[in-house]
Amino acid sequence: MPEIKDTGKVWIRGKPGTAFAVKVEDKVFVPGQEEGQLIDYWLEGDFLCVDLHNPIKKVRIARQFPLGLQASHPATLFNGFKKTKHADVQVITFQDEGVREKAFEEERYLELAVHTMDRKTFWRCAGLSF
């Protein structure tokens, strides 16, 4: 059974700044957390599930990463990783083919009251099945 091994920040070559990352077994995933977003992440079956929520901007996003995706973006583990040594790695990003996403913004966000939902209810609302 796969498990989340560590979290921290990575620097992706060619990109400004660093990005939050989740290490699942030996793969590193960059879920795309932006400034001001709350993040919740967990494993469900063969997927890394990510719930990104920015209540100020009224945006909530569900992202589903298949654990079988191949990493193809060169990066360096930057900081925050407590169980993983500093290293150059390949990462999987939220923009990669195979990552599924459902976003609720402004009107739909308010209409469906996704800001009041716990993660399981939100995930069902997003319709990302396993």
Phi, psi and omega in degrees: 000122180295155177215156176285123185263330186190165173218157178175203180242146176236154171251119179268127182305133179087357180248144177284145175073188180245167181225144176295142181220153179237127178262120177245116188053242181255010180253147180245125182249136176250102187285349176090028178295129179253166177308132177087354180269137170276146181230141172227138181214149182199167176257138177219111183060232181261033183226145164267123181254136183229132177243112179251128186224125174238094183294333179291317179274356181058056179224133174223130186234134172254130176232138182236117181254115172297133182292344180277357179298147178265133179287136183219009181247118179294135182209170176232133174296126190259292178204169178092336180288124183259335184248004185233132179287149176306133182197161168274136184220174168251139182237163174252132181247166180295346180270356183287149177298136181105342177279128179260146183214144173223123182245142175239119183234148174038262186299312180294324178302312180285317182302316181270355180055043182295339178293342181264353187276144169285170188297324181293317178295316178299317181297318177297319179298322180289339176073024178269101183270164183253000000 
